[in-house]
Amino acid sequence: MSEKVAVIGGGSWGTALAAVLNNNGYEVVLRDISEDKVKEINDDHKNSYLPGIKLSEEIKATTDIKEAVKGAKVVVVVVPSHIVRVVAKELKGILEEDTIVVSASKGIEENTHLRMSEILQEELEGKLKHNITALSGPSHAEEVILNHPTTIVVAHKNRKLAEKVQDLFMNDYFRVYTNPDAIGVELGAAVKNIIAIAAGISAGLDYGDNALAALITRGIAEVKRLGVAMGAEPATFSGLTGLGDLIVTCASEHSRNRRLGFKVGSGKKLDEALAEMKMVAEGVRTAKAVHTLASQLEIEMPIVDQVYRILFEDKDPQQAVYDLMIRGPKHEIEYVVDCIEWKDA
């Protein structure tokens, strides 16, 4: 009998990960709170979040979280960031101590500024606190479900635990790397969504490729600045969950955050843009959290600051771009210039 894995969250990403696990030979039970979604998966073997895709009949769904995790050696949490604490409270007391928990949600909790794995660690008990890994990287569900080549990262300071999760997911189209820097992996995954909103706003203003390149490269500088201040390794942000995730989220037609930004850049207010979105754009909530966090840590994040002002203070997007462009002159690589001996021309 194959080993059981529970996936908590029946959105597009949760369903895509469930399909990867099913292809790898695991018994997969997917839990979602929507009875209609569960019925759709069980009866029609499809998920309307992934139109045109036929799911394996072996993937089962339920609304009962206890039923989903019963006997599961691995539990994958793939819900919107603002639901992670709710799910963590539901999981408390119903998991075996040796269960491996994989956090595949992306974001920063608005009031506490905790990463997703930290929320799980705060709510779960005993040895479980040490079994929480983070899974992230440049990976749109719409492509993973089609078995398109994808590379992601699993993060945990315990190498053996990270390698267990690596082996769980890895196959000939889904390549998984390990990284001990969970702080960097999770922050890169969360903050890039804000930069992707900026990329969408730029596209909505019809500013083209030069502006996109600027947003990606200066965006990763902001992500790295915050990450290092919070204890992350700088090298992580040059990898899959830093620059890789930022590129795919800023440039792809599948990106929810870019799509939302495009609507705002095209003239819609935030409420109007959100009303037209079928799925959650995590960058909106994350923008609030990171804007506050940057202020508290006294970190300069000008792109994040302008996105926050556009979304929540109704600032004109064109004015925001103008204000970014006329800032005082800067050295490109701030953390290197102090070590450089400049010579007179």
N, C-alpha and C positions, 0 to 999 in steps of 0.2 A: 504493500500500500504506500502511495506517495506521501511525502511530508506535506502538512497543511500550512498555508500562509494566509493570514487575514489582511485584507486591504480595507482601510477605513476611509471612505470617501469615494463616491461614484461619479465624480466629475470626469473630464476628459483625461487628465493626467493619471488619476487613480485607475481608470479603466485601461489606459495604455500600459501602465505598470502591471496590472493584473494579467494582461495579455502576454507580456514578457515572461512573467512567472509561470503562466500556464504553458507557454511554449517550452519552458525549461523543465517541464514535467512535474510541477508542483500542483497539489490540490489547492485551488484558490477560491476563497469565499470573500465576496465584496460586500461591504456594509454601506448602505446609504439611508438617510432618514426619510427619503421620499418613497412612498409606497408605489407611486406610478413609475418611478425610475427602476425600482426593484422588479416590478412586474415586466417592464420593458426588457430588462436584461434576461430574466428567467424565461419569459414566454416567447419573446421575439428575437432574442439573442442580438440585440443592438442597443446602442446608447445614442440618443438624439444629439448629444454633444459632439459625436463623431459620425456625422451623416455618411451613409453609403457603406459603412463598415459592418461586416457580419462577424459577430463575436463567437468564440468557441462555445459550444453547448456545455462544456465542462466547467465553465466559469459560472458559479452560483452566486446569487445575491440575496441579502436579507436586511430587514430594518432592525433586527435584534442584535445588538453589539455583543451580548454574551454568547449567542449562538455563533456569531462570526469568529470570535477569538477562542472558543472552546477547542482545546487540543492543538492550537496553532503554536508552533515554535518561533515564528516570526510574525510581527504585527507591523504593517506599514501604514503610517498616518499621512493621509493626503487630503486634507481639508483646507478651506480658506484660513488664513492666519488668525482671524478673529474668532474662529471656532476651535482652534487647537486646545485652548484651556478647557473648554466644555468637554471635548473628547477625552482629554487627559483625566478629568474628574470621573468620566464614565468608565475609563479603563482601570481606575484605582481599585485595587482589591479583587480584580477578576483575572489578572494575569499571573502565570507561574513565574517564580523568581528568576528562572533561567531564560525567559522569553527575550528575544532580541527585538528591540523597537527601532524601526527605521522612520526618521522624520523626513518626509518628502515635501512638506509645506514650505512656502517661501514668504518671509515677511519679518517684521519686528512688531512686537506687541505695543500698542499705542501708549498705554499709560505706564507700563513698567519698563519699556524699551528692551525687553528680553528677546533673545533669539528663540526660535521654535523648539529646539532641543532643550533649552533652559527651562521653558515652560513645562515640558514633559518631566524634566528632572525635578522641578519644584513640586509637581503634583503626585508623581508616582513614588512608591515606597520601597525601602530595603535595597536589595541588590539590583533591582530594576533600574535604579538611577544611573548605574554604571554600564548599562546595556543599551544606551540610547545613541544611535548613530545618525548622521545627517547625509542625505542623498540629494545631490544637486548637479547642475551643469546645463550646457546648451542643448535643450531637448524639447521640441514641440511635440505634444501628444499626437497631433495630426500626422506627423512623419514616423514616430515610433510605432504607431499602430499599423503602419504599412511596411514595417520591418526595414525601414531605411537606416543606413549606417548612422549610429549615434554614439557619442562618447560622453560619459558623465563621471562623477566622483563620489565616493563614499568616504566620510570623514569620521575619525575617532582616534584618540590618542593611543588606544590599545590596538596595535597592528593586527594581532590575531583576530580580534573582533571585526575590524574593518575588512579583513580578508574573507571572513565568513560571509559577510554581506556581498562582497565583490563576487564570490563564487555563486551566490544565490541568483544574482541578476545577469551575470555575464554570459553572452553567447556570440554567435557569429555576426550579429548585426548590432548588438548592444554591448559596447565595450566599457568596462568600469575600471577606473583608477582609484587608488587609495591615497589619502592625505591625512596626516595627524592634526591638521589645523582646522578644527571645526569652526572656530571663530571666523576665520577668513572665508571659508567655504559658505557659511550661512549669511555673512554680511554681504559678500559679493552677490549672492543670489537675490537678496532682498533689495539692496540699494540700486542695482542695475535697473529695476523696474521704474524708478523715478527718472533715470536718464532716458529710458525708453519712452516715457511720456513726453519728455523734452524733444526727443527725436520725432515723435509723431506731431507735436506742435510745429516743429520746423517744417515738416513735410506739408502740413496743412497750410502753412504760410508760403509754400512753394519755394523754399530756399535752396533746395538741391543738395548735391553730393558734398560740396565743400563744407557746408554747415554740419552735415551728418558726420563727416570725418572729424570735425572739430569737437562735436558733442561726445563721440565715442572716446577719443583720446583724452580730452580734458575731463570727461566723465569718469574714466577709470582712475585718473589722478585724485578725484574727490573721493571715490570709493576707497582707494588705498589709504588716503589721509585719515579717513574715519577708522578704517580697519586697524591700522597700525596703532592709533591712539587707544583702541580697545583691546590690544594685545595680539592681533593677528600677525602672521608672517607676511612681509611684503611680497615675497615670491608667489604666494598663492594668487595674487591678483593679476599675475601675468599668465595664469593657467586657465583651465576650462571654466571654472566657476567665477573667474574674474573677467578677463578680457573676452574669453570665448562666449560666456553667457551674455555679456553686454552686447557683443556684435550681433548675435542671433536675435536678441530681443529688440534691438534698435532698428534692425534692417528687415525683419521678416513680416510677411503679410499675415502670418499666424499670430503675431504678438498682440495680445489684448491691450497691453499698456500703450503700445505704439498707436493702436487703433483709437483708443480713447483720446490720446494726445492729438491725433489728427483731427478728430471732431472738434476739440477745443481750439486748435489752431485755425480751423475753418470757420470759426465764429460762434460755436455753441458754448453755452455755459456748462459748468460741470454737471449740474443736475440733469440737464438735457442729454448730455453725452452718456451719463450713467444709465439713464432710463432706456437708452437704445442698446445697451450692452447686455448680451445674454449670459455672459460669465463674468466672474469677479476680476477686476483689474487691481491687483494687489498694490500697485505703486501709489494709489491714492491714499490709502491708510498709512503706508510706509512713509510717504512724504511728510505727513504730520509728525510721525515719530522721529524721523531722522532730522527734520528741521529743529525740533526741540532739543534733540540729543547733541547736534552740532553746536547749538547755542550754549548748552551747558558745558560742553568740553572745549568751547572757544576754538572751534575748527572752522576754517573758511571753506564753505561749499557753495560757491556762487550759483551754479546751475540748479542745485537742489533748492536754494533759496528762491530763485526766480520761479521755478515750477510751483513751489508752495504758494507764492504770491498770486500767480495766475489762477491756481485752483481754488484757493480759499480767501483771497482778498480781491478777487475780480480784477486783477491787473491786466491791462491790455498786452497780449502776447508780443506784438511788435515793439512796444515800449520795453518789455522785458529783455528782448534780444538786444535792443539799442543799449540798455543799461549794462548788459554783459560785455558788449563790445567796447564801450568807452571807459571801462575800468582802467586804473593806472597800469603802467607797464610792469610786466613780471618776467622772471626767469622761468624757462619751461620746466626744468627739473629742480624743484625747490630743495630737495634733500641732498643734492649733489653740489649745488653752487657754492656752498660754504666751504667746500673742500678744494675748490678750483682757484688757482692763482691767476687772476686776470692780468693781462699785459696791456699796456697803453698801445693804441694804434700808432 
